[in-house]
Amino acid sequence: MRRQDRSFHVGERIPIRLPLNAPAPSTWTQIKAVGDITGDGHPDLVLRAGAEFWTLSGYTGGTFREATLMNSDAWARREIVNVADINGDKTPDLLWRNLDNGNMYVRHGRPGPTSGSVDLDSLKLAANALNGDVAYGTSWTDTNVPTALGIPDVSGDGIPDIWARLRTDGATRIYNPSRTNTGSPVKVVLSVDWNQVKAFG
């Protein structure tokens, strides 16, 4: 019997067309799928490209319709943790961390054109948000926490959760934050040392 080939066939990859003003993929340092945050019924992405922060919106199965530059110079040492409703007003918020000082912040978004969407301008700068950049946690440097991933609510309290890999032992932990603070990890999910793993997500 011939063994079935389970490898990935690169010829099956689908090219994704980007808007002309989008940054070159070779410059992307972080990418995160965030669902439909603009309210057009199509999935969106947020990403960092060097020091820039972008939103790619309106994915139609092969093309992103629009690329929005959110900020051009502040994100070299910042990381997007999540874009999701954290304060419970049904509008997506931006959760981010400063990789150098370890502070985590939430930037509460203003409602967009349709229910459940966000006005992207309100996530571009703290001054545009509902109440600036609100402190949400400390000790989140990339030295302490090499990986922090915002995930949907898995605890059932309606607040998005966080997976984190800590440098001390490499174990993967889950955080069930409140609406105002990340709190402490509540459970070790994977106790093996993940420090040698390049990435997960």
C-alpha positions in Angstrom: 0.0 0.0 0.0 1.3 3.4 -0.9 1.6 5.8 2.0 -0.5 8.9 1.6 1.5 12.1 1.2 0.4 14.4 4.1 2.7 17.2 3.3 1.4 20.7 2.3 1.5 21.3 -1.5 2.8 24.8 -2.0 1.0 24.9 -5.4 -2.3 24.9 -3.5 -1.5 28.3 -1.9 -3.9 31.1 -2.8 -2.4 34.5 -3.5 -4.0 37.3 -1.5 -4.3 40.6 -3.2 -3.5 43.7 -1.2 -4.5 47.3 -1.7 -1.8 49.3 -3.5 -1.0 51.4 -0.4 -0.6 48.3 1.9 2.9 47.7 3.3 4.9 45.0 1.7 4.4 41.6 3.5 8.2 41.3 3.9 8.0 44.2 6.4 5.3 42.7 8.6 6.4 41.9 12.1 3.1 40.9 13.5 -0.3 39.9 12.1 -3.6 39.2 13.9 -7.0 38.2 12.6 -9.7 40.1 14.4 -12.9 39.2 12.7 -15.1 41.9 11.2 -14.4 45.1 13.2 -15.4 47.6 10.5 -18.9 46.3 10.1 -18.8 45.5 6.3 -19.5 41.8 6.8 -16.0 40.8 5.9 -13.0 39.7 8.0 -10.2 42.1 8.9 -6.6 41.9 10.0 -4.4 44.2 12.1 -0.7 44.1 11.7 2.6 45.8 12.5 5.1 46.6 9.8 8.2 47.9 11.5 7.1 51.0 13.5 3.8 51.1 11.6 0.4 49.9 12.7 -2.1 48.9 10.0 -5.6 47.6 9.5 -6.5 45.5 6.4 -10.2 45.3 6.0 -12.9 43.8 3.7 -11.4 40.4 3.0 -13.5 38.8 0.2 -11.7 35.4 -0.2 -8.7 36.6 -2.1 -8.6 40.3 -1.7 -8.4 42.9 1.0 -10.4 45.9 -0.1 -8.8 48.6 2.1 -5.5 49.2 3.9 -5.7 51.8 6.7 -2.5 53.3 8.3 -3.3 53.5 11.9 0.0 55.0 13.1 3.3 55.5 11.2 6.0 55.7 13.9 5.1 54.4 17.4 4.8 50.6 17.1 8.4 49.3 16.8 8.4 48.3 20.5 4.6 47.9 21.0 2.6 44.7 20.4 -1.0 44.2 19.5 -2.5 41.7 22.0 -6.1 41.8 20.9 -8.9 43.9 19.2 -12.1 42.9 20.9 -14.8 44.2 23.2 -13.2 44.4 26.7 -15.4 47.0 28.5 -18.7 45.4 27.5 -20.1 48.1 25.3 -20.2 45.8 22.2 -17.6 47.9 20.5 -14.1 46.5 19.7 -11.2 47.9 21.8 -7.5 47.8 21.2 -5.4 45.8 23.8 -1.7 46.4 23.5 1.5 46.2 25.4 4.7 48.2 25.7 7.5 45.6 25.2 10.0 47.8 27.0 8.3 48.9 30.2 5.9 46.0 30.4 2.7 48.1 30.7 -0.5 46.7 29.1 -3.1 49.2 27.9 -6.6 49.1 26.6 -7.8 51.8 24.1 -11.6 51.8 24.2 -13.0 52.3 20.7 -15.9 54.5 19.7 -18.8 52.9 17.9 -18.6 52.5 14.1 -21.2 52.7 11.4 -23.0 49.4 12.2 -23.7 47.6 15.5 -20.7 45.9 16.9 -18.2 47.8 14.7 -15.6 50.3 15.7 -14.6 53.7 14.3 -11.0 52.9 13.2 -10.0 56.5 13.9 -10.7 56.0 17.6 -8.1 53.2 17.7 -5.3 55.2 15.9 -4.3 57.4 18.9 -5.1 57.5 22.6 -6.5 61.0 22.1 -9.1 59.7 19.7 -10.4 56.9 22.1 -13.2 57.1 24.6 -10.8 57.7 27.5 -7.2 57.5 26.3 -4.9 54.5 26.9 -6.2 52.9 30.1 -3.7 50.9 32.2 -4.6 47.2 32.1 -1.6 45.4 33.5 2.1 45.5 34.3 5.2 43.2 33.9 4.4 42.4 30.3 7.8 43.0 28.8 8.9 40.7 26.1 11.7 39.6 28.5 9.2 38.4 31.1 6.5 37.3 28.6 7.9 36.5 25.1 4.4 35.6 23.8 1.0 37.1 24.7 -2.0 36.2 22.6 -5.4 37.7 23.0 -8.0 35.0 22.5 -11.9 34.8 22.7 -13.6 34.4 26.0 -13.1 30.8 27.2 -14.0 31.3 30.8 -17.6 32.3 30.1 -17.5 35.7 31.7 -17.8 37.6 28.5 -14.3 39.1 28.6 -11.6 38.1 26.1 -8.8 36.0 27.6 -5.1 35.9 27.1 -2.6 33.0 26.5 0.9 33.8 27.6 4.3 32.0 27.6 6.4 33.1 30.5 10.2 33.2 30.2 10.8 31.7 33.7 9.8 28.2 32.8 8.5 28.3 29.2 5.1 27.1 30.3 1.9 28.4 28.6 -0.6 30.0 31.0 -4.1 31.4 30.5 -5.3 34.7 32.0 -9.0 35.4 32.6 -8.9 39.2 32.9 -11.5 41.5 34.4 -12.7 44.5 32.4 -10.0 46.6 34.1 -7.0 44.4 34.6 -5.2 41.3 33.3 -5.0 39.9 36.8 -2.8 36.8 37.4 -2.6 33.6 35.4 -5.3 31.2 36.5 -4.0 28.0 35.0 -1.0 26.4 33.5 -2.2 25.0 30.2 1.0 23.4 28.9 3.7 22.7 31.5 6.4 21.8 29.0 9.1 24.4 28.2 8.0 26.3 25.1 11.0 28.8 25.2 12.6 27.0 22.3 9.5 27.2 20.1 9.8 30.0 17.6 6.1 31.0 17.7 2.6 29.7 18.4 -0.8 31.1 17.7 
